[in-house]
Amino acid sequence: MTDRNDIFKTICTILLEYVQTEKAITADTNIVADLEIDSVDVFDMIMEVEDAHDISISMEIISTTHTVGELTDVVERLVLDKSKA
């Protein structure tokens, strides 16, 4: 089973493909505002996160998820739910 730290690391690794920054990515990092990722890249990044964890994130959840920590929470919850199924 994947733990929260592994999920966070995977998200950070994927995010680094879309940003040119020397800033450290933390749980409080705002994906759009702090990393300046445009909406097309956000959706591409989300698809990579979904593929990495074999999950599907709904559009409603994506629209209310702003920080790396929030995205980590969403992925962790979906992975846990999937493992219970």
C-alpha positions as CSV (number, residue, x, y, z in Angstrom):
1,M,0.0,0.0,0.0
2,T,1.2,3.5,-0.8
3,D,1.6,5.9,2.1
4,R,1.1,9.6,2.2
5,N,4.8,10.4,1.9
6,D,5.1,8.2,-1.2
7,I,2.1,9.9,-2.8
8,F,3.5,13.4,-2.0
9,K,6.9,12.4,-3.5
10,T,5.2,11.1,-6.7
11,I,3.1,14.3,-7.0
12,C,6.3,16.5,-6.6
13,T,8.2,14.4,-9.2
14,I,5.4,14.9,-11.7
15,L,5.0,18.6,-10.9
16,L,8.7,19.1,-11.6
17,E,8.1,18.1,-15.2
18,Y,5.8,21.2,-15.6
19,V,7.7,23.9,-13.7
20,Q,11.0,25.6,-14.0
21,T,11.6,26.5,-10.4
22,E,14.3,26.2,-7.8
23,K,11.6,26.7,-5.1
24,A,11.0,23.8,-2.8
25,I,7.6,22.3,-3.2
26,T,5.8,21.8,0.1
27,A,2.3,20.7,1.1
28,D,1.3,24.4,1.2
29,T,2.6,25.2,-2.3
30,N,-0.3,26.4,-4.5
31,I,-0.1,24.5,-7.8
32,V,-1.3,27.3,-10.0
33,A,-0.3,30.5,-8.1
34,D,3.0,29.5,-6.7
35,L,4.2,27.2,-9.5
36,E,2.6,29.2,-12.3
37,I,1.2,26.1,-14.0
38,D,-1.5,26.8,-16.6
39,S,-4.8,25.0,-16.7
40,V,-3.9,22.7,-19.6
41,D,-0.7,21.6,-17.8
42,V,-2.7,21.1,-14.5
43,F,-5.0,18.7,-16.3
44,D,-2.1,16.9,-17.9
45,M,-0.4,16.7,-14.5
46,I,-3.6,15.4,-12.9
47,M,-3.8,12.6,-15.5
48,E,-0.2,11.6,-14.8
49,V,-1.0,11.4,-11.0
50,E,-4.2,9.4,-11.8
51,D,-2.1,7.0,-14.0
52,A,0.6,6.7,-11.4
53,H,-1.9,5.6,-8.7
54,D,-4.5,3.9,-11.0
55,I,-7.3,6.2,-9.7
56,S,-9.7,8.7,-11.2
57,I,-10.1,12.2,-9.7
58,S,-13.5,13.9,-10.5
59,M,-13.6,17.3,-12.0
60,E,-15.5,18.6,-8.9
61,I,-12.6,17.6,-6.7
62,I,-10.0,19.0,-9.1
63,S,-11.7,22.4,-9.1
64,T,-11.5,22.7,-5.3
65,T,-8.0,21.4,-4.9
66,H,-5.4,24.1,-4.9
67,T,-2.3,23.0,-2.9
68,V,0.0,20.1,-3.2
69,G,-1.1,19.0,0.2
70,E,-4.7,19.0,-0.8
71,L,-3.9,17.0,-3.9
72,T,-2.0,14.5,-1.7
73,D,-5.0,14.2,0.6
74,V,-7.3,13.5,-2.4
75,V,-5.0,10.9,-3.9
76,E,-4.4,9.2,-0.5
77,R,-8.2,9.0,0.1
78,L,-8.9,7.6,-3.4
79,V,-6.0,5.0,-3.1
80,L,-7.3,4.0,0.3
81,D,-10.9,3.7,-1.0
82,K,-9.6,1.6,-3.9
83,S,-7.8,-0.8,-1.7
84,K,-10.9,-1.4,0.4
85,A,-13.0,-2.2,-2.7
